[in-house]
Amino acid sequence: MSETATDPRAPIRMRHETRMRLLEVTAVEDITPLMRRISLRGDMEGFASPAYADHIKAFFFPKGVEPKIVPIGPRGAEFAPGERPEMRDYTPRYFNVEAGTIVLDFVLHGDGPSSSWAAQVTTGDKLVIGGPRGSSVIPNTFDWYLLVGDETALPAMGRAIEQYPADSKVVAVIEVADAAEEQGFDTKADLALTYINRNGAPAGNNTLLLEAIKAMQLPEGVAYAYIAGESRMSKAVREHLTSERGFDPEYVKAAGYWLLGVADAQEPH
């Protein structure tokens, strides 16, 4: 079904002001051995993130370059030569505009710019963020909701689980390294949560999520599915849902947060 103004299930798309913010780290907490929660404070005036799949852009500056805000021109942020930072997408896990706070969760893996920063961060450190530039809000008009992803999708999926209203039926299937990485969520929704533990199997180079979904008896009715994590996994699960389970392709979002074998690869999500 195509998205039309008369479709009560069509995503509600919003655009937000593009703005950079210089924030200060106020707390660092390991909520699991491989998931680090970083709290930041600064000028959050005008910040908007109504959708759980929203993402901000985090800027990781070269060594010796002080994090700072620069003008935004027609081609984006105008950094001086040699000062352009690496950029990565992150889900706002929690935020409070009035208090000027935002919380981001980082998976501690590898030695890329974002993981290295998160592994070494201390209170008082600075981080520049930008966005979100837009949101796609999924209406609470579906019979049920399916969330499928690996640990990189946990911030978005945790936020989704916690914000679904009490009359929502949610099925979540999440792959993590082992039982120590499993998170609990405070939710009013009717939640069926399944964790799939790799227990030594390589991340991204397995079919654990796809096989789990294939083996599941899913609820009846019209569903919205959000799949996120390793790119090939997301595409494979989407293909299974649309070709074998009867999901409407318009109601299935597959996001590639990373790609096996490509350092810090990200697709827009």
C-alpha positions in Angstrom: 0.0 0.0 0.0 1.4 3.4 -0.9 1.6 6.1 1.7 -1.3 8.5 1.3 -3.0 11.1 3.5 -5.9 8.7 4.0 -3.8 5.8 5.2 -4.0 5.8 9.1 -0.9 3.7 9.3 1.3 5.9 7.1 4.4 7.3 8.9 4.1 10.9 10.0 7.2 12.6 8.6 8.7 15.7 10.2 11.6 18.0 9.5 13.6 19.7 12.3 16.0 22.7 12.4 19.5 21.6 11.6 21.7 22.7 14.5 25.0 21.8 16.2 25.4 21.7 20.0 28.5 21.5 22.2 27.7 19.3 25.2 29.7 18.2 28.2 29.8 14.7 29.6 28.2 14.6 33.1 28.1 10.8 33.8 29.5 7.6 32.4 27.9 4.3 33.3 28.4 0.7 32.0 24.9 -0.7 31.9 26.3 -4.0 30.6 29.9 -5.1 30.1 29.8 -3.9 26.4 27.2 -1.1 26.6 28.3 2.3 27.9 25.7 5.0 28.8 27.0 8.5 28.5 25.0 11.5 29.9 25.6 15.0 28.5 24.4 18.5 29.3 24.3 21.7 27.3 22.1 24.0 25.3 19.2 21.7 24.1 16.8 24.5 23.2 14.8 23.5 20.2 15.9 19.9 20.2 13.2 17.5 18.9 13.2 13.7 18.6 9.7 12.3 18.6 10.5 9.0 16.9 12.4 6.1 18.5 14.5 5.5 15.3 15.7 9.1 15.2 19.4 9.7 15.1 21.7 12.5 16.0 25.1 13.0 14.3 28.0 12.8 16.8 31.3 14.5 15.8 34.6 12.9 16.8 37.4 15.4 16.2 41.0 14.6 15.3 43.5 14.3 18.2 44.6 17.7 19.3 41.5 19.5 17.8 39.2 21.0 20.4 35.5 20.0 19.8 33.7 23.1 18.6 30.6 24.3 16.7 31.1 25.6 13.2 28.8 27.4 10.8 26.4 25.3 8.7 26.4 26.2 5.0 24.7 24.9 1.9 26.9 21.8 2.0 26.7 21.2 5.7 29.1 21.9 8.5 32.0 24.2 7.4 35.1 22.8 9.2 38.5 24.2 8.6 41.0 22.1 6.6 42.5 19.4 8.8 39.8 19.8 11.5 37.0 17.8 9.9 35.8 15.2 12.4 34.6 11.7 11.9 30.8 11.5 12.1 28.6 8.7 13.4 24.9 8.3 14.0 23.4 7.6 17.4 19.9 7.2 18.8 18.9 9.7 21.6 18.1 7.1 24.3 16.7 9.8 26.7 16.6 13.6 26.6 15.1 16.5 28.5 15.1 19.8 26.7 14.2 21.9 29.7 17.0 20.3 31.8 19.4 20.5 28.8 20.3 16.8 29.0 20.7 13.9 26.5 21.7 10.3 27.1 23.5 8.2 24.4 24.3 4.5 24.6 27.6 3.2 22.9 28.5 -0.3 22.1 32.1 -0.9 23.1 33.6 -2.7 20.2 36.6 -2.3 17.9 38.9 0.7 17.7 37.0 3.1 15.4 36.7 6.8 16.3 33.4 6.5 18.1 34.2 3.3 20.1 37.6 4.7 21.0 36.1 7.9 22.3 33.4 6.1 24.3 36.0 3.7 25.8 38.2 6.6 27.0 35.6 9.2 27.9 35.5 10.9 31.3 33.2 13.5 32.9 34.0 17.0 31.7 34.8 15.8 28.1 33.1 17.6 25.3 31.0 16.2 22.4 29.4 18.0 19.5 26.2 16.7 18.1 23.8 17.7 15.3 20.2 16.9 14.5 18.0 15.0 14.3 17.2 16.5 10.9 13.9 14.7 10.7 11.7 12.1 12.2 9.4 9.4 10.9 6.8 8.7 13.6 5.0 5.4 13.3 1.3 5.8 14.4 -0.1 3.5 17.1 -2.6 2.2 14.6 -1.2 -1.3 14.0 -2.4 -4.6 15.5 1.1 -5.3 16.8 4.7 -4.4 16.3 7.9 -6.4 15.6 11.4 -5.3 16.6 14.4 -7.3 15.4 18.0 -6.3 15.8 21.4 -6.8 17.3 23.0 -4.9 20.1 23.7 -1.8 18.0 19.9 -1.4 17.7 19.3 -1.7 21.4 19.1 2.0 22.1 16.4 2.5 19.4 14.5 -0.7 20.4 14.7 0.0 24.1 13.3 3.5 23.5 10.6 2.0 21.3 9.6 -0.6 23.9 9.5 2.0 26.7 7.4 4.5 24.7 4.7 2.1 23.3 1.4 2.7 25.1 -0.4 0.2 27.3 -2.7 -1.2 24.6 0.2 -2.1 22.2 1.4 -5.7 21.5 5.1 -5.8 20.9 7.3 -8.7 19.9 11.1 -8.0 20.2 13.9 -10.4 19.2 17.4 -9.1 20.0 20.8 -10.6 19.4 23.5 -10.0 21.9 26.9 -11.4 22.8 25.8 -13.3 25.8 23.4 -13.2 28.8 25.4 -10.4 30.5 24.4 -8.1 27.6 20.6 -8.6 28.1 18.8 -5.4 29.2 15.5 -5.1 30.9 12.9 -2.4 30.1 10.2 -0.6 31.9 7.2 -0.6 29.7 3.4 -0.5 29.8 3.1 -2.4 26.5 2.2 -6.1 26.1 5.8 -7.2 25.5 7.1 -10.6 24.4 10.9 -10.2 24.6 13.4 -12.8 23.3 17.1 -12.5 23.5 19.3 -14.6 21.2 22.8 -15.1 22.7 25.8 -15.6 20.3 27.8 -17.3 23.0 31.0 -17.0 21.0 29.6 -16.9 17.5 30.9 -14.0 15.5 28.7 -10.8 15.4 27.2 -10.3 12.0 28.5 -13.5 10.5 25.6 -15.8 11.6 21.9 -16.4 10.9 20.7 -16.5 14.5 18.1 -13.7 14.2 16.8 -15.0 10.8 16.4 -18.5 12.1 14.7 -17.3 15.3 12.2 -15.3 13.3 11.5 -18.2 10.9 10.8 -20.5 13.9 8.4 -18.1 15.7 4.7 -18.2 15.6 3.8 -14.5 15.1 0.6 -12.8 16.2 -2.3 -12.3 13.8 -3.2 -8.9 12.3 -1.4 -6.1 10.5 2.0 -5.4 11.9 4.8 -2.8 11.6 8.3 -4.3 11.6 11.5 -2.5 12.5 14.7 -4.4 11.8 18.1 -2.9 12.5 21.7 -3.9 12.9 24.1 -5.6 10.6 23.0 -4.7 7.0 22.8 -8.1 5.5 20.9 -9.5 8.5 18.4 -6.6 8.2 17.8 -7.3 4.5 17.5 -11.0 5.0 14.9 -10.7 7.8 12.9 -8.1 5.7 12.9 -10.5 2.7 11.6 -13.3 4.9 8.8 -11.2 6.4 7.6 -9.8 3.1 8.0 -12.8 0.9 7.1 -15.6 3.3 5.1 -14.0 6.2 2.8 -11.7 4.3 4.1 -8.5 5.8 3.2 -5.4 3.7 6.6 -4.0 2.4 5.4 -0.5 3.2 5.2 -1.4 6.9 8.7 -3.0 7.2 11.7 -0.8 7.8 15.1 -2.4 7.5 18.0 -0.3 8.7 21.7 -1.2 8.2 23.6 0.2 11.2 26.8 -1.5 10.2 28.2 -3.8 7.6 30.4 -6.9 8.4 34.0 -6.4 7.3 33.6 -2.6 6.8 34.9 -0.5 9.7 32.4 2.0 11.0 30.1 1.5 8.0 26.7 3.0 8.4 23.6 3.5 6.3 21.2 6.3 7.0 18.7 5.2 9.7 
